[in-house]
Amino acid sequence: MTDYEHLRRSDEGAVATVTLARPDSRNALNAALIEELTRCFEELADDERVRVVVLEGEGRSFCAGADVGYMREVARFAYEENLEDARRLGMMFWVLDECPKPVVAKIRGAAIGGGAGLVAVADVAVAEEGTRFAFSEVRLGIAPATIAPFVVRKVGVSHARSLFLTGEPFDAQRAREIGLVHELAPGADLDAATAEQVDRLLRGGPMAQATVKGLLRRLETTEPMDQPGLTARVISELRAGEEGQEGLAAFLMRRDPNWRRGL
């Protein structure tokens, strides 16, 4: 397992926990953390031992967006340097979004800008009730461009337009109402609520879950008339496959499927 400076990865059974580890800067994103997150999730995607990934932040905040020093440095870049840096940032979000393993975001304190983008690429998001969110980029004279595809897909164009254009902070309740967050929990119950979501995910077949994630992405770019053929192929392949056969046999025999054994 790779060593990291700005994050930690800890594995317990089939669950990998990735912790943003820059608490003094509220886990703000800088070039090094962006590179490490990208590399970590590339490794997780290929690690057959891992079934579910939990993404969290050390300390009081999940992620406060871009680091001030990093923003100051980027502001001095020429256009081509800016473009390359933005591509690396966009690739990080893409790699997290494409991870074939279910990703659970465990959110407390604040998720601002790119931090809210990390919430958007998670499959399941559990937030502490007092968490604050914002897409505040316009208040700095920039735009939430690299996270926009993921946020729009998560909350829809209407909410994105309002939140992107005002940059207004919003609370965890609104985050849940618009679909950015799926569950709220009091601070004392955040760990338990996250663990419950992880347990629910471990009940599903890993191949089926990876296929579902891929299918949802493909449906976005598949013409409606081609969707019946696509979905028929997907379900047929799964039903005929080893995991689908095991799942059906386990259901009929009233036993746990093999992917649940030892968990």
VOGU-3710 file (C-alpha; in Angstrom, 3 decimals, decimal comma):
1> mtdyehlrrs> 0,000/0,000/0,000  1,340/3,415/-0,967  2,433/5,877/1,703  0,860/9,331/1,596  1,719/12,664/3,176  -1,616/14,502/2,996  -4,083/11,645/3,441  -4,343/8,323/5,185  -5,705/5,047/3,930  -6,684/2,421/6,472
11> degavatvtl> -8,279/-0,909/5,592  -10,476/-2,990/7,857  -11,666/-6,123/6,142  -13,363/-5,159/2,902  -13,715/-1,481/3,836  -11,066/1,126/3,031  -11,215/4,497/4,800  -9,521/7,429/3,083  -8,976/10,376/5,420  -7,997/13,832/4,200
21> arpdsrnaln> -5,222/14,671/6,652  -4,631/18,428/6,533  -6,666/19,428/9,601  -4,770/22,692/10,181  -6,096/23,948/6,827  -9,513/22,268/7,283  -8,384/19,623/4,768  -8,274/22,164/1,947  -7,154/20,922/-1,446  -3,673/21,725/-2,697
31> aalieeltrc> -1,669/20,280/-5,571  -0,157/17,524/-3,421  -3,470/16,385/-1,934  -5,098/16,413/-5,377  -2,332/14,161/-6,706  -2,542/11,808/-3,718  -6,328/11,504/-3,890  -6,088/10,674/-7,581  -3,423/8,054/-7,006  -5,181/6,564/-3,979
41> feeladderv> -8,482/6,051/-5,794  -6,724/4,608/-8,827  -5,201/2,028/-6,482  -8,512/1,379/-4,741  -10,227/0,748/-8,079  -7,799/-2,112/-8,753  -7,718/-3,560/-5,231  -9,909/-6,659/-5,247  -9,856/-6,855/-1,441  -11,773/-3,581/-1,114
51> rvvvlegegr> -15,562/-3,595/-1,388  -16,508/-0,141/-0,044  -14,579/3,125/0,371  -15,322/5,700/3,077  -14,050/9,239/2,425  -13,733/11,562/5,430  -11,765/14,527/6,735  -9,594/14,683/9,823  -10,609/17,179/12,475  -13,523/19,588/12,444
61> sfcagadvgy> -14,133/19,884/8,693  -14,594/17,539/5,784  -12,940/19,810/3,196  -12,859/23,608/2,973  -12,238/23,745/-0,767  -9,036/25,107/-2,272  -6,097/25,931/-0,019  -5,364/29,676/0,234  -1,685/29,199/-0,562  -2,562/26,988/-3,495
71> mrevarfaye> -4,979/29,618/-4,848  -2,316/32,302/-4,457  0,155/30,156/-6,400  -2,322/29,341/-9,182  -3,169/33,028/-9,557  0,420/33,615/-10,722  0,234/30,895/-13,379  0,111/31,705/-17,065  -2,906/30,400/-19,001  -1,252/27,134/-20,111
81> enledarrlg> -0,111/26,368/-16,561  -3,589/27,157/-15,292  -5,086/24,844/-17,890  -2,826/21,958/-16,922  -3,528/22,463/-13,217  -7,290/22,554/-13,860  -7,023/19,339/-15,866  -5,344/17,601/-12,929  -8,103/18,814/-10,614  -10,800/17,690/-13,033
91> mmfwvldecp> -9,110/14,302/-13,396  -9,163/13,830/-9,627  -12,939/14,245/-9,519  -13,318/11,983/-12,558  -11,212/9,215/-10,963  -13,272/9,340/-7,757  -16,505/9,334/-9,736  -15,371/6,382/-11,880  -14,295/4,255/-8,925  -16,104/0,906/-9,379
101> kpvvakirga> -16,428/0,495/-5,606  -19,242/2,273/-3,730  -17,918/5,460/-2,122  -19,453/6,805/1,094  -18,717/10,412/2,077  -18,723/11,029/5,829  -19,129/14,784/6,207  -18,818/17,085/9,188  -18,088/20,754/9,753  -17,900/22,171/6,259
111> aigggaglva> -17,795/21,087/2,628  -16,993/24,142/0,533  -16,263/24,479/-3,196  -14,174/21,482/-4,189  -15,090/19,878/-0,870  -18,737/19,957/-1,906  -17,558/18,531/-5,227  -16,132/15,543/-3,351  -19,568/15,056/-1,796  -21,113/15,146/-5,276
121> vadvavaeeg> -18,930/12,308/-6,600  -19,734/10,067/-3,620  -22,385/7,404/-4,119  -23,767/7,813/-0,601  -23,299/10,944/1,506  -23,883/11,053/5,263  -23,545/14,454/6,951  -23,482/15,750/10,474  -26,550/17,906/11,064  -24,583/21,116/11,595
131> trfafsevrl> -22,477/20,860/8,435  -22,253/23,913/6,178  -22,000/23,729/2,403  -21,277/26,284/-0,318  -20,298/26,612/-3,948  -18,666/29,964/-3,247  -16,398/30,279/-6,290  -18,230/33,230/-7,887  -17,500/35,281/-4,779  -13,827/34,885/-5,664
141> giapatiapf> -14,419/35,824/-9,287  -14,099/32,239/-10,566  -16,511/29,371/-11,289  -17,123/25,833/-9,956  -16,239/24,539/-13,402  -14,407/21,274/-12,711  -17,064/20,072/-10,270  -20,039/21,313/-12,314  -20,721/18,069/-14,264  -20,879/16,028/-11,068
151> vvrkvgvsha> -22,885/18,552/-9,054  -25,423/19,148/-11,836  -25,909/15,416/-12,218  -26,458/15,132/-8,458  -28,759/18,071/-7,703  -30,087/19,133/-11,124  -29,694/22,301/-13,159  -32,180/24,405/-11,189  -30,470/24,028/-7,809  -27,026/24,292/-9,407
161> rslfltgepf> -27,917/27,594/-11,073  -29,125/29,093/-7,810  -26,246/27,857/-5,664  -23,496/28,438/-8,231  -24,601/31,976/-9,095  -25,178/33,232/-5,566  -22,347/31,371/-3,868  -24,645/31,410/-0,842  -23,826/29,000/2,014  -26,514/26,437/2,811
171> daqrareigl> -27,114/24,018/5,627  -27,205/20,237/5,795  -30,983/20,150/5,662  -31,039/21,901/2,289  -28,186/19,686/1,092  -30,409/16,711/1,829  -33,473/18,267/0,237  -31,667/18,830/-3,085  -30,027/15,393/-3,104  -26,413/16,383/-2,445
181> vhelapgadl> -26,599/14,513/0,868  -28,627/11,357/1,537  -28,708/11,124/5,333  -28,245/13,478/8,276  -27,105/12,443/11,734  -26,310/14,183/15,030  -22,583/14,472/15,601  -22,570/11,695/18,162  -24,293/9,351/15,697  -22,294/10,136/12,547
191> daataeqvdr> -19,969/7,150/12,885  -22,877/4,753/13,450  -24,911/6,191/10,575  -21,940/5,831/8,234  -21,297/2,267/9,398  -24,926/1,396/8,724  -24,653/2,659/5,148  -21,448/0,659/4,683  -23,181/-2,495/5,936  -26,033/-1,953/3,489
201> llrggpmaqa> -23,544/-1,659/0,640  -21,699/-4,815/1,684  -24,935/-6,753/1,181  -24,791/-6,142/-2,570  -22,747/-8,118/-5,058  -19,525/-6,254/-5,937  -19,781/-7,010/-9,655  -23,419/-5,913/-9,669  -22,543/-2,666/-7,902  -19,712/-1,860/-10,302
211> tvkgllrrle> -22,052/-2,631/-13,200  -24,767/-0,364/-11,778  -22,328/2,544/-11,498  -21,190/2,036/-15,077  -24,756/1,628/-16,345  -25,929/4,895/-14,797  -23,094/6,756/-16,506  -23,804/5,098/-19,859  -27,505/5,924/-19,686  -26,629/9,629/-19,601
221> ttepmdqpgl> -25,167/9,430/-23,101  -27,344/6,677/-24,592  -30,213/7,653/-26,850  -33,623/6,664/-25,391  -34,325/4,298/-28,295  -31,058/2,453/-27,555  -31,607/2,148/-23,824  -33,808/-1,002/-23,883  -31,096/-2,885/-25,752  -28,388/-1,656/-23,386
231> tarviselra> -30,314/-2,554/-20,234  -31,302/-5,972/-21,626  -27,648/-6,803/-22,281  -26,621/-5,682/-18,821  -29,211/-7,733/-16,937  -28,652/-10,779/-19,158  -24,904/-10,711/-18,567  -25,381/-10,398/-14,824  -28,004/-13,148/-14,593  -25,818/-15,534/-16,582
241> geegqeglaa> -22,657/-14,584/-14,699  -21,110/-16,316/-11,693  -22,168/-13,652/-9,190  -25,754/-13,538/-10,441  -26,016/-17,319/-10,299  -24,641/-17,314/-6,752  -27,043/-14,570/-5,665  -30,075/-16,411/-7,028  -28,972/-19,706/-5,468  -28,435/-18,026/-2,106
251> flmrrdpnwr> -31,872/-16,418/-2,250  -33,602/-19,716/-3,089  -31,669/-21,599/-0,415  -32,191/-18,847/2,174  -28,490/-18,411/2,901  -25,985/-15,572/2,602  -24,281/-15,263/-0,798  -20,550/-15,897/-0,832  -19,694/-12,196/-0,907  -21,266/-11,813/2,552
261> rgl> -19,285/-14,613/4,191  -16,648/-13,501/6,633  -18,028/-9,937/6,901
//
